[in-house]
């Protein structure tokens, strides 16, 4: 049971990464958090073995570097589709920075219709490819962008760094930036540089020797070291007394730097939620 920080290469899907890892590791129980489109590369959080039961507990904030081309749009908001000329851009760096800053904070975003969001069990991208009508505005959602940094701006092409909450579509953000500037824009490249506490500088390529990450290092949750009496109770599915100052939330129960259980806190008890004792 462990996590991997994989640098997904451009040109393959997130599930292609899972398929390759299953072949290499000879383990079927592998999952990931935070899908990356084939166009995108960068950090993909991978769970192996019973760590798949912990994917929902990973920190979900993301950081991306996106390349933008102004003056054109595409149906998919990225370079996967044919470009359509809108107009010659006519703005300066100061005006661009003003527009970027306007997206920082909580806003409502309409996702791209070519996305993995499901409608009646079907992905929006599959519905769109079948030329069926979609009222994409019904799927508008609140997002939060913590910061946008302009890294490069030359010849009406830009590179930005975006720190944001889970659920933000950078393609849609780029399209919205183009709308604000009145000239259109599409995303030509995307790299995810951070997901939770998984950073691209520490990631492994698919042909590397993998660095197995202890769940205790991957999860940003409080930890409690069990004594011998407590570990027996937890192993049998029983609660133990809560001696902590924290009276609610989720906690990791550990023994000798290994995860024993993920548990819920109450005023008086620590109640095991998922056990990992038998995982080798």
N, C-alpha and C positions, 0 to 999 in steps of 0.2 A: 504494500500500500504506500503510494508516494505520488508526488506531482512532478511534472516536467514543464520547463519553460522553453517552448519550441518557437523558433523563428520561422514562421510559415513563409515559404518562398512565393513569389508572385506567379500567377498562372495556374494554380491548383486550388481546389476548394478546401475548406476546413475538414470536411469528411474524407477527402483524399489523404490528408495528414493522418487521420485516425486509421484509415485502411492500411497505410504504410507502416504505422507503428504496431498494429496488430500482427502484421507479417513478421516484423523484425523482432518484437518482444515475445511473440507466440502467446499473447494474452488477448482474450476477446473483450474483457471488461475494461474498456478505455473510453473516456469521454472528454469533452472540452467545454469551456465556458467562453461565450462571446464569439460568435461566428464572424469570420473575415471573408469578404468577397474574393473571388479569384484574382481580381485586379490588385487587391491589397496584399501587403506583406507585413511581417512583424510578429509581435508577441501573441502567442496562443497558449492559454492556460490549459494544460492537459492533466487529467487525473487517471491513475492506473490502479486497477484492483478496487478494493473497497473505498479508495479515495474518491471514487465517482459519487459516493453518497454525501460527499462534503462540498461538491461543486457549488451548491446554493449558498454556502457560507463564505465563499471567497469574496474579497473586496472587489467591487465592480467599477470603480472610477477608472477612466481611461485617459490616455494621452496619445495624440496622433500628430504626424507631420503630413500635410496635404499640399500638393501642387495644384495651382489654379491657372486656367487659361481664360482670359476675358475676351468678350466680343462674340462668343459662340455659345450655343447650348446643345445638349443632346437629350434624347428621350430618357436615358437612364441616369442622367446627371453626371456621367463619367465618360471615359474614353472607350467604353465597350460598345457604344452605338455611334452612328454617323453624326458628324458635327453639322450644325446649321448656323449660318452666319446671322447675327442679330444687327449689330452696328459697330462701327469703330469706337473703341473706348476713348473716353475723354475725361479723365480725372487724374488728380495728383496723389502723391503718397499720403498727404495730410487728410484728404477726403476719404481715401481707403481706410486709414486708421480710424477715422470717425465712424465709418460703417461697421468695421470689425468690432469696435468697442460697444456698439449698439446691440450686439448679440450676446454680450456677457451678462450672465444672470439667468433667471428663470424665464423661459419664453414658451410659446406654443409652436410646435414644428409639425408640418405635414410630411410624413415619410415618402420616399419615392415609391411609385407604383411597382417598380421592379425591385421588390424586396421580399424577404422571407416571412414577413408578417402574414398570418393566416386569416382567411375569411371562410367560414363554414368548412373548415378542415383543409382548405386549399391555399397554397402560397399565392400571394398577390402577383408575384412575377410570372407564375404559371397561368393565372387568369389573364394577365396582360398579354402574354405571348399568344394566347388563343383569341386575341382581339375582342375580348368580352369587356363590357362597360364596367368601370370601377369608379365609385364616388370616393376618391382617395381622401377627400376632406373629412370624411367620417372617421378616419383613423388618426386624426390630429391628436397629439399628445404633448404633455408638458415635459420639457427637457431642461437641463441646467448646464450652462457652460461656465466654468470657473475662470478661465482666462483664454485669450487669443493673442498670440505673439506673431508679429510680422517678421519673418526671418529674411526674406528676399523680396524685392520688387524691381523688375526690369522688363522693358518692352511689353508691358501689360501682361506679364506673367508673374505670379506670386507664389511664395512658399510660406505657409503658416503653421504654427504649432498650437494645437487645441487641447486644453485640459477640460474634461467634461464628465458628466454623470452617465451611467449606463443608459442605453436606449437612444443616444444621440446619433443621428445619421449625418456623417460628415458630408456626404454627397448632397444631401438636402441643404445643409448649411451653405455649401459653396453655391448652389443654385440660388438660394435666398440672397446671398451677398451680391450675385450678379443682378438680381432683380432690383435690389436697393440702389445699385450704381447705374441702372438703366441700360446696361449693355449686354447682359447675359454673361454666364460663366459656367464652366464645367470642371470637374476634378480630373486631372490627368494622371495622378499617382497618389497613393496613400500608404503610409507606414504607421503601424501601431507601435509606439515606442514604450508604452507602459500599460499594464492592466493590473489594478490592485498594487501589490508590492512585487510583481513580476516585471522586470525591466529588460529591455532589449540588449543592454550591455552584458547581461548575465545569461542570455538565451543560448540554446543549442540549435544548430542546423540539423536537418534530418540525417545527415551522414556523419555527425559527430558522435563521440562517446558521451552518453547522456549523464547529466548531473541530477541524480535523484534527490528530490526535495522533500524533507520530512514535513508531514502535514502541520506539525507544530510551528514550523517556520513559515509555512504558506498562509496560515490562517491568523488573522489579526483579532484574536479573541483572548479573553482572560483565561489563565490556566490555574489548575489546582492539583497539587501532587497528593495522591492518595496514600494512606498508610495501609498496612496489611489487612486490618479488619475492614476498612472501607472498600478495598478492592474486591474482597469476597462478596460483600453485599451488592456492589455494582455489577459484578459478574453474574449474579443471580437475578438481576433486574430489579433490585430493591433500592429504595432511596436512602440517602444518608443525611445526617444533620448538616444544615448550612451554618458554618461558623464564620462566613465571610461578611464583610461590610456591605457587599452588593446583594440586593434582595430580589432582583429580577433580571431577566435576560438569558443569554446562552453562555456556557462555559465549557472549556476543554478539560476533561479529567485525564491526568497523566500518571505514568509510573516509569521511572528510569528513562525519561526522554522519549517515551512512546505514548501514542494516543490510546487511551483505554475506552473512552466514551465521550460523546458530545451530550451535554446535559442541560436541562432547564433549571433555573433558579427560582425559588419562591422564598417567602419570609423565613421559613423554618427548614426547608428541605432542598436538597439537590437531587433532582429526578433524572435518571439516565434516559436518554432519548434514542441514541443509536450506540450499539456496542461494537468494538473493534478488537476485542481480546483475542479472537481466534486467528486474526490475520497475521501471517508470517512475513 
